Amino acid sequence: MIDAPHFSATGTKKKDVRLPEALFDGTVNQDAMHRAVVTFLANQRQGTAATKTRRYVTGGNQKPWRQKGTGRARQGSTRAPHWRHGGIVFGPQPRDYRLAIPKKIRQLARKSALNARAREGALYVVDELSFEKPKTKLLAELLGKLGVPDRKVLVLTADDGERGQAIYLSGRNLPKVHVTRFADVTAYEILWSDAVIVELPALGVGKKEEAENA
């Protein structure tokens, strides 16, 4: 059983909240997290780097000089790799860097990352944020009250509707803040952050538990 600091939507400290055991059971699998991070970073690569081999270099259709009688080494084409502006040997070519990861491993990595942050005391639970419109100042004030204004912060919302969009736009101007939906967060994003802020409804904590922790 793991408890996490609980705050109101305005940053007022409340009684610690018990995190759901289905997700926060203390499991921290480093191998799964490592594989998830490697897979995520590999899948971000475009793989468009390319160099010209001798077949793509312009010119060199004829010998630069005749085969014999010049006293110089025989040459067949100025496109050869040892010539200046010639072709590149073993240079990068467009390729697909994407990796696959089993669904259960990805879920285990995400669960392990959340448990790791909770165990470190870097996971904060806040009541549902009532952002009617984007307001960076309100989000910055909340981070200040939680004591994480200068840290890399991941804000996990309960939904991605108009309210979730307003929270996202509020955090977009803060360089160290990333906002996403709790259901969509990846292990990499959790491990990237120094502090994780989760809305209480996103954890599936019912009204009864919310009232007990008020």
Backbone as CSV, one residue per row, in Angstrom:
resi,resn,N_x,N_y,N_z,CA_x,CA_y,CA_z,C_x,C_y,C_z
1,MET,0.839,-1.192,0.000,0.000,0.000,0.000,0.878,1.246,0.000
2,ILE,0.572,2.161,-0.907,1.372,3.370,-1.056,0.462,4.578,-0.936
3,ASP,0.883,5.538,-0.122,0.162,6.794,0.007,0.914,7.881,-0.749
4,ALA,0.178,8.879,-1.201,0.775,9.998,-1.928,0.225,11.304,-1.384
5,PRO,1.012,12.364,-1.432,0.526,13.678,-0.982,-0.679,14.111,-1.806
6,HIS,-1.662,14.672,-1.120,-2.909,15.065,-1.765,-3.105,16.569,-1.601
7,PHE,-3.434,17.243,-2.689,-3.628,18.693,-2.677,-4.945,19.029,-3.365
8,SER,-5.471,20.184,-2.991,-6.650,20.681,-3.681,-6.245,21.242,-5.036
9,ALA,-7.220,21.659,-5.823,-6.931,22.203,-7.144,-6.178,23.517,-7.072
10,THR,-6.218,24.172,-5.905,-5.506,25.445,-5.731,-4.181,25.274,-4.999
11,GLY,-3.843,24.029,-4.634,-2.560,23.781,-3.993,-2.597,23.683,-2.485
12,THR,-3.779,23.601,-1.890,-3.881,23.466,-0.434,-3.631,22.021,-0.037
13,LYS,-2.785,21.825,0.970,-2.433,20.461,1.406,-3.619,19.803,2.088
14,LYS,-3.854,18.536,1.744,-4.932,17.750,2.331,-4.347,16.447,2.875
15,LYS,-5.191,15.615,3.407,-4.739,14.332,3.932,-4.244,13.449,2.798
16,ASP,-3.162,12.707,3.059,-2.604,11.825,2.037,-3.664,10.858,1.519
17,VAL,-3.564,10.539,0.244,-4.523,9.650,-0.393,-3.881,8.291,-0.642
18,ARG,-4.660,7.225,-0.456,-4.185,5.869,-0.705,-4.286,5.565,-2.198
19,LEU,-3.173,5.245,-2.811,-3.158,4.959,-4.242,-3.757,3.581,-4.509
20,PRO,-4.458,3.416,-5.630,-5.088,2.114,-5.921,-4.056,0.999,-6.040
21,GLU,-4.324,-0.107,-5.333,-3.367,-1.214,-5.291,-3.234,-1.917,-6.632
22,ALA,-4.245,-1.812,-7.478,-4.170,-2.489,-8.776,-3.031,-1.943,-9.625
23,LEU,-2.690,-0.680,-9.431,-1.639,-0.052,-10.219,-0.396,0.211,-9.393
24,PHE,-0.583,0.562,-8.143,0.546,0.897,-7.273,0.735,-0.206,-6.239
25,ASP,1.400,-1.260,-6.679,1.653,-2.390,-5.786,3.127,-2.521,-5.419
26,GLY,3.918,-1.519,-5.760,5.340,-1.531,-5.425,6.230,-2.174,-6.467
27,THR,5.654,-2.655,-7.561,6.449,-3.311,-8.602,7.321,-2.304,-9.342
28,VAL,8.630,-2.577,-9.398,9.565,-1.743,-10.164,10.493,-2.671,-10.937
29,ASN,10.177,-2.899,-12.196,10.963,-3.791,-13.050,11.861,-2.932,-13.936
30,GLN,13.146,-2.883,-13.610,14.072,-2.023,-14.337,14.304,-2.503,-15.763
31,ASP,14.307,-3.810,-15.983,14.511,-4.332,-17.336,13.373,-3.900,-18.263
32,ALA,12.149,-3.958,-17.760,11.001,-3.550,-18.577,11.058,-2.057,-18.877
33,MET,11.433,-1.262,-17.883,11.528,0.184,-18.102,12.619,0.506,-19.110
34,HIS,13.753,-0.183,-19.023,14.848,0.056,-19.963,14.421,-0.275,-21.389
35,ARG,13.738,-1.393,-21.553,13.297,-1.779,-22.895,12.272,-0.796,-23.434
36,ALA,11.388,-0.315,-22.570,10.373,0.640,-23.012,11.007,1.953,-23.450
37,VAL,12.016,2.415,-22.715,12.688,3.669,-23.064,13.464,3.518,-24.374
38,VAL,14.196,2.412,-24.530,14.942,2.177,-25.767,13.992,2.119,-26.964
39,THR,12.868,1.439,-26.793,11.889,1.326,-27.878,11.302,2.687,-28.221
40,PHE,10.951,3.461,-27.197,10.358,4.786,-27.432,11.329,5.694,-28.185
41,LEU,12.576,5.747,-27.747,13.559,6.616,-28.394,13.865,6.147,-29.819
42,ALA,13.935,4.842,-30.021,14.202,4.323,-31.362,13.062,4.681,-32.311
43,ASN,11.849,4.651,-31.811,10.693,4.940,-32.665,10.546,6.427,-32.969
44,GLN,11.314,7.275,-32.283,11.290,8.703,-32.595,12.229,9.055,-33.754
45,ARG,13.125,8.141,-34.105,14.106,8.417,-35.151,13.437,8.407,-36.520
46,GLN,13.775,9.379,-37.341,13.199,9.461,-38.678,13.861,8.489,-39.650
47,GLY,15.154,8.236,-39.454,15.845,7.310,-40.337,15.993,7.809,-41.754
48,THR,16.133,9.137,-41.931,16.224,9.708,-43.279,17.656,10.107,-43.661
49,ALA,18.633,9.860,-42.790,20.012,10.217,-43.115,20.495,9.402,-44.314
50,ALA,21.150,10.079,-45.257,21.589,9.388,-46.477,22.838,10.047,-47.035
51,THR,23.745,9.237,-47.553,24.932,9.734,-48.246,24.947,9.136,-49.646
52,LYS,25.668,9.780,-50.558,25.734,9.320,-51.945,26.854,8.301,-52.117
53,THR,26.483,7.133,-52.573,27.499,6.169,-52.969,27.975,6.536,-54.373
54,ARG,28.948,5.816,-54.909,29.535,6.196,-56.194,28.516,6.127,-57.322
55,ARG,27.453,5.346,-57.145,26.453,5.243,-58.207,25.605,6.513,-58.319
56,TYR,25.577,7.333,-57.258,24.752,8.538,-57.272,25.544,9.821,-57.502
57,VAL,26.893,9.746,-57.522,27.712,10.944,-57.701,27.719,11.343,-59.173
58,THR,27.588,12.650,-59.407,27.568,13.153,-60.781,28.954,13.079,-61.412
59,GLY,29.007,12.781,-62.708,30.272,12.762,-63.441,30.967,11.414,-63.370
60,GLY,32.209,11.388,-63.913,33.010,10.178,-63.841,32.631,9.105,-64.835
61,ASN,32.004,9.513,-65.939,31.591,8.507,-66.916,32.768,7.986,-67.753
62,GLN,33.877,8.700,-67.735,35.033,8.246,-68.509,36.286,8.301,-67.639
63,LYS,37.279,7.607,-68.075,38.537,7.587,-67.320,39.140,8.990,-67.278
64,PRO,39.691,9.409,-66.139,40.294,10.750,-66.072,41.539,10.896,-66.956
65,TRP,42.244,9.833,-67.192,43.356,9.823,-68.146,43.535,8.392,-68.656
66,ARG,44.349,8.264,-69.690,44.469,6.966,-70.320,45.145,5.964,-69.376
67,GLN,44.989,4.693,-69.705,45.446,3.633,-68.813,46.966,3.619,-68.650
68,LYS,47.701,3.775,-69.747,49.160,3.634,-69.691,49.862,4.864,-70.246
69,GLY,51.128,5.008,-69.860,51.988,6.011,-70.473,52.027,7.356,-69.770
70,THR,51.233,7.572,-68.714,51.245,8.877,-68.039,52.165,8.890,-66.831
71,GLY,52.554,7.713,-66.336,53.370,7.638,-65.136,52.550,7.721,-63.859
72,ARG,51.276,7.895,-64.017,50.413,7.975,-62.837,49.643,6.669,-62.651
73,ALA,49.082,6.500,-61.475,48.315,5.285,-61.201,47.072,5.253,-62.076
74,ARG,46.701,4.082,-62.460,45.532,3.939,-63.312,44.272,4.294,-62.527
75,GLN,43.387,5.003,-63.173,42.117,5.415,-62.570,40.990,5.116,-63.536
76,GLY,39.841,4.691,-62.972,38.713,4.376,-63.826,37.614,5.425,-63.784
77,SER,37.474,6.135,-62.656,36.384,7.098,-62.543,36.671,8.061,-61.400
78,THR,36.261,9.299,-61.574,36.410,10.282,-60.492,35.322,10.111,-59.437
79,ARG,34.416,9.180,-59.649,33.396,8.897,-58.650,33.870,7.873,-57.614
80,ALA,35.070,7.372,-57.784,35.605,6.385,-56.847,35.744,6.990,-55.448
81,PRO,35.591,6.207,-54.394,35.598,6.738,-53.029,36.874,7.481,-52.628
82,HIS,38.039,7.118,-53.225,39.276,7.771,-52.794,39.502,9.102,-53.495
83,TRP,38.598,9.489,-54.392,38.692,10.799,-55.049,37.928,11.834,-54.241
84,ARG,38.428,13.055,-54.283,37.699,14.150,-53.649,36.352,14.325,-54.352
85,HIS,35.302,14.473,-53.575,33.930,14.551,-54.076,33.461,13.236,-54.688
86,GLY,34.165,12.164,-54.386,33.736,10.866,-54.867,32.643,10.288,-53.980
87,GLY,32.287,9.041,-54.243,31.239,8.405,-53.470,31.671,8.082,-52.047
88,ILE,30.699,7.916,-51.164,30.953,7.584,-49.761,30.791,6.080,-49.565
89,VAL,31.748,5.489,-48.855,31.707,4.057,-48.593,31.060,3.801,-47.232
90,PHE,30.106,2.895,-47.169,29.454,2.485,-45.919,28.806,3.659,-45.172
91,GLY,28.345,4.667,-45.908,27.653,5.783,-45.277,26.234,5.400,-44.897
92,PRO,25.574,6.229,-44.085,24.195,5.916,-43.689,23.235,5.979,-44.867
93,GLN,22.253,5.116,-44.849,21.206,5.076,-45.861,19.851,5.050,-45.147
94,PRO,18.810,5.551,-45.801,17.488,5.550,-45.151,17.100,4.156,-44.668
95,ARG,16.632,4.102,-43.423,16.239,2.822,-42.847,15.182,3.052,-41.784
96,ASP,14.515,2.009,-41.387,13.481,2.068,-40.370,14.064,1.596,-39.045
97,TYR,14.059,2.475,-38.051,14.623,2.149,-36.746,13.563,1.634,-35.764
98,ARG,12.332,1.528,-36.204,11.250,1.178,-35.288,11.467,-0.195,-34.653
99,LEU,11.130,-0.257,-33.353,11.202,-1.502,-32.600,9.817,-1.840,-32.075
100,ALA,9.585,-3.100,-31.850,8.312,-3.554,-31.291,8.515,-3.972,-29.843
101,ILE,7.470,-3.839,-29.061,7.526,-4.245,-27.666,6.174,-4.877,-27.315
102,PRO,6.180,-6.015,-26.655,4.909,-6.651,-26.285,4.057,-5.744,-25.402
103,LYS,2.767,-5.853,-25.558,1.838,-5.000,-24.813,2.017,-5.157,-23.308
104,LYS,2.207,-6.386,-22.843,2.342,-6.615,-21.399,3.644,-6.024,-20.852
105,ILE,4.695,-6.061,-21.657,5.959,-5.450,-21.227,5.803,-3.940,-21.145
106,ARG,5.102,-3.353,-22.127,4.858,-1.913,-22.115,4.022,-1.507,-20.903
107,GLN,3.018,-2.303,-20.580,2.192,-2.015,-19.413,2.983,-2.179,-18.122
108,LEU,3.839,-3.190,-18.066,4.664,-3.405,-16.882,5.646,-2.247,-16.686
109,ALA,6.215,-1.759,-17.781,7.156,-0.643,-17.707,6.455,0.620,-17.202
110,ARG,5.261,0.881,-17.701,4.488,2.047,-17.262,4.145,1.938,-15.781
111,LYS,3.711,0.763,-15.378,3.372,0.534,-13.975,4.605,0.686,-13.087
112,SER,5.736,0.162,-13.542,6.975,0.249,-12.766,7.434,1.695,-12.617
113,ALA,7.293,2.483,-13.695,7.699,3.885,-13.635,6.835,4.664,-12.651
114,LEU,5.535,4.416,-12.651,4.642,5.083,-11.697,4.975,4.682,-10.268
115,ASN,5.246,3.412,-10.045,5.622,2.942,-8.712,6.933,3.539,-8.250
116,ALA,7.883,3.697,-9.193,9.173,4.274,-8.842,9.016,5.723,-8.387
117,ARG,8.219,6.500,-9.110,7.994,7.892,-8.729,7.231,7.980,-7.415
118,ALA,6.263,7.091,-7.203,5.510,7.104,-5.945,6.403,6.725,-4.774
119,ARG,7.279,5.763,-4.989,8.177,5.327,-3.920,9.181,6.414,-3.556
120,GLU,9.541,7.240,-4.542,10.479,8.343,-4.294,9.798,9.552,-3.672
121,GLY,8.477,9.516,-3.554,7.760,10.677,-3.041,7.644,11.784,-4.058
122,ALA,7.759,11.439,-5.344,7.709,12.435,-6.411,6.385,12.396,-7.157
123,LEU,5.383,11.722,-6.598,4.067,11.666,-7.221,3.076,12.416,-6.334
124,TYR,2.392,13.390,-6.922,1.448,14.229,-6.195,0.054,14.047,-6.794
125,VAL,-0.944,13.963,-5.919,-2.328,13.833,-6.352,-3.052,15.148,-6.077
126,VAL,-3.742,15.650,-7.087,-4.501,16.895,-6.928,-5.952,16.641,-7.322
127,ASP,-6.842,17.417,-6.754,-8.240,17.331,-7.151,-8.385,17.771,-8.603
128,GLU,-9.540,17.505,-9.162,-9.774,17.857,-10.564,-9.532,19.346,-10.801
129,LEU,-8.686,19.643,-11.775,-8.344,21.028,-12.080,-9.467,21.663,-12.900
130,SER,-9.990,22.754,-12.393,-11.108,23.420,-13.074,-10.587,24.566,-13.926
131,PHE,-10.086,24.243,-15.109,-9.580,25.239,-16.045,-10.655,25.478,-17.111
132,GLU,-11.377,26.587,-16.985,-12.394,26.900,-17.981,-11.758,27.370,-19.281
133,LYS,-10.586,28.007,-19.163,-9.851,28.454,-20.335,-8.359,28.392,-20.015
134,PRO,-7.501,28.358,-21.013,-6.058,28.271,-20.764,-5.557,29.442,-19.933
135,LYS,-4.802,29.136,-18.882,-4.247,30.174,-18.006,-2.950,29.652,-17.412
136,THR,-1.838,30.021,-18.031,-0.533,29.539,-17.593,-0.223,29.982,-16.173
137,LYS,-0.667,31.167,-15.795,-0.380,31.700,-14.466,-0.950,30.802,-13.379
138,LEU,-2.154,30.289,-13.573,-2.786,29.432,-12.561,-2.002,28.124,-12.391
139,LEU,-1.570,27.543,-13.499,-0.801,26.302,-13.413,0.553,26.553,-12.774
140,ALA,1.190,27.668,-13.094,2.485,27.997,-12.501,2.348,28.208,-10.997
141,GLU,1.270,28.845,-10.573,1.037,29.042,-9.137,0.843,27.712,-8.418
142,LEU,0.127,26.787,-9.058,-0.070,25.463,-8.467,1.248,24.730,-8.305
143,LEU,2.103,24.799,-9.315,3.409,24.134,-9.230,4.247,24.739,-8.113
144,GLY,4.132,26.062,-7.927,4.869,26.723,-6.860,4.411,26.257,-5.489
145,LYS,3.109,26.094,-5.303,2.580,25.651,-4.016,2.931,24.194,-3.733
146,LEU,3.086,23.411,-4.800,3.483,22.014,-4.608,4.990,21.861,-4.422
147,GLY,5.740,22.959,-4.603,7.184,22.925,-4.402,7.967,22.361,-5.564
148,VAL,7.395,22.416,-6.777,8.102,21.872,-7.950,8.143,22.888,-9.092
149,PRO,8.405,24.168,-8.806,8.349,25.151,-9.893,9.500,25.054,-10.877
150,ASP,10.660,24.542,-10.428,11.839,24.513,-11.290,12.212,23.093,-11.724
151,ARG,11.329,22.145,-11.491,11.620,20.755,-11.853,10.858,20.363,-13.120
152,LYS,11.296,19.291,-13.743,10.569,18.769,-14.899,9.312,18.074,-14.387
153,VAL,8.170,18.610,-14.776,6.903,18.155,-14.208,6.031,17.536,-15.294
154,LEU,5.439,16.400,-14.967,4.487,15.735,-15.841,3.113,15.836,-15.200
155,VAL,2.180,16.476,-15.886,0.817,16.640,-15.386,-0.082,15.661,-16.127
156,LEU,-0.743,14.786,-15.383,-1.600,13.766,-15.967,-3.057,14.099,-15.672
157,THR,-3.815,14.322,-16.717,-5.214,14.716,-16.571,-6.126,13.497,-16.689
158,ALA,-7.361,13.689,-16.228,-8.324,12.588,-16.255,-8.944,12.410,-17.634
159,ASP,-9.024,13.460,-18.411,-9.633,13.368,-19.734,-8.944,14.353,-20.668
160,ASP,-9.261,14.231,-21.956,-8.662,15.115,-22.967,-9.723,15.948,-23.680
161,GLY,-10.827,16.241,-22.973,-11.872,17.080,-23.542,-11.474,18.546,-23.510
162,GLU,-12.473,19.419,-23.446,-12.195,20.858,-23.435,-11.388,21.254,-22.197
163,ARG,-11.730,20.649,-21.061,-10.985,20.966,-19.834,-9.540,20.478,-19.938
164,GLY,-9.374,19.255,-20.434,-8.020,18.733,-20.600,-7.216,19.543,-21.598
165,GLN,-7.867,20.014,-22.650,-7.191,20.847,-23.634,-6.763,22.171,-23.031
166,ALA,-7.607,22.731,-22.147,-7.252,23.990,-21.485,-6.036,23.811,-20.591
167,ILE,-5.956,22.667,-19.898,-4.795,22.392,-19.047,-3.547,22.228,-19.910
168,TYR,-3.703,21.527,-21.042,-2.565,21.332,-21.947,-2.038,22.666,-22.462
169,LEU,-2.939,23.544,-22.886,-2.524,24.849,-23.399,-1.931,25.712,-22.287
170,SER,-2.377,25.507,-21.057,-1.830,26.271,-19.927,-0.387,25.877,-19.643
171,GLY,-0.062,24.610,-19.847,1.293,24.145,-19.565,2.233,24.208,-20.744
172,ARG,1.693,24.522,-21.929,2.538,24.515,-23.131,3.599,25.606,-23.096
173,ASN,3.323,26.714,-22.420,4.288,27.816,-22.363,5.370,27.599,-21.307
174,LEU,5.219,26.582,-20.469,6.211,26.288,-19.433,7.182,25.251,-19.974
175,PRO,8.461,25.613,-20.136,9.412,24.725,-20.822,9.650,23.389,-20.132
176,LYS,9.451,23.315,-18.816,9.723,22.078,-18.087,8.452,21.327,-17.701
177,VAL,7.343,21.676,-18.336,6.058,21.051,-18.001,5.512,20.330,-19.227
178,HIS,5.068,19.103,-19.018,4.424,18.337,-20.079,3.081,17.844,-19.570
179,VAL,2.040,18.065,-20.344,0.680,17.690,-19.950,0.151,16.632,-20.919
180,THR,-0.384,15.560,-20.374,-0.982,14.522,-21.198,-2.047,13.800,-20.394
181,ARG,-2.830,12.985,-21.075,-3.878,12.227,-20.392,-3.266,11.033,-19.670
182,PHE,-3.770,10.723,-18.482,-3.233,9.631,-17.680,-3.261,8.306,-18.445
183,ALA,-4.328,8.071,-19.201,-4.462,6.816,-19.939,-3.468,6.710,-21.088
184,ASP,-2.905,7.834,-21.537,-2.011,7.833,-22.694,-0.541,7.949,-22.325
185,VAL,-0.223,8.119,-21.049,1.164,8.380,-20.654,2.026,7.143,-20.888
186,THR,3.270,7.362,-21.254,4.219,6.275,-21.487,5.245,6.219,-20.362
187,ALA,5.941,5.089,-20.289,6.976,4.933,-19.269,8.082,5.965,-19.466
188,TYR,8.412,6.283,-20.722,9.464,7.265,-20.986,9.092,8.626,-20.417
189,GLU,7.846,9.058,-20.622,7.420,10.369,-20.133,7.468,10.433,-18.617
190,ILE,7.101,9.339,-17.965,7.144,9.303,-16.497,8.586,9.384,-16.005
191,LEU,9.475,8.617,-16.644,10.881,8.616,-16.226,11.587,9.904,-16.610
192,TRP,11.102,10.596,-17.636,11.675,11.895,-18.017,11.454,12.931,-16.929
193,SER,10.323,12.845,-16.265,9.941,13.879,-15.294,10.629,13.668,-13.955
194,ASP,10.761,14.783,-13.231,11.240,14.741,-11.844,10.080,14.655,-10.867
195,ALA,8.908,15.101,-11.289,7.716,15.069,-10.444,6.507,14.784,-11.322
196,VAL,5.597,13.978,-10.797,4.383,13.604,-11.518,3.177,14.104,-10.735
197,ILE,2.316,14.870,-11.393,1.092,15.377,-10.774,-0.089,14.697,-11.463
198,VAL,-0.902,14.004,-10.679,-2.018,13.240,-11.223,-3.327,13.781,-10.656
199,GLU,-4.298,13.970,-11.536,-5.622,14.348,-11.056,-6.266,13.157,-10.351
200,LEU,-6.951,13.412,-9.251,-7.566,12.342,-8.465,-8.538,11.488,-9.283
201,PRO,-9.401,12.063,-10.117,-10.304,11.217,-10.904,-9.588,10.274,-11.868
202,ALA,-8.374,10.641,-12.286,-7.638,9.793,-13.227,-7.220,8.473,-12.591
203,LEU,-7.098,8.453,-11.272,-6.686,7.240,-10.569,-7.858,6.305,-10.307
204,GLY,-9.058,6.766,-10.609,-10.224,5.929,-10.374,-10.652,5.893,-8.931
205,VAL,-10.185,6.844,-8.130,-10.582,6.911,-6.732,-11.997,7.454,-6.662
206,GLY,-12.889,6.750,-6.020,-14.292,7.110,-5.981,-14.569,8.282,-5.061
207,LYS,-15.828,8.684,-5.053,-16.259,9.817,-4.230,-16.081,9.527,-2.752
208,LYS,-16.252,8.247,-2.363,-16.128,7.893,-0.955,-14.717,8.127,-0.465
209,GLU,-13.737,7.639,-1.247,-12.344,7.831,-0.837,-11.987,9.317,-0.864
210,GLU,-12.520,10.038,-1.837,-12.227,11.474,-1.924,-12.772,12.204,-0.703
211,ALA,-13.964,11.800,-0.245,-14.539,12.453,0.927,-13.749,12.103,2.185
212,GLU,-13.270,10.870,2.283,-12.499,10.468,3.458,-11.170,11.205,3.545
213,ASN,-10.605,11.593,2.392,-9.308,12.266,2.380,-9.446,13.794,2.338
214,ALA,-10.643,14.311,2.438,-10.862,15.753,2.394,-10.369,16.410,3.679
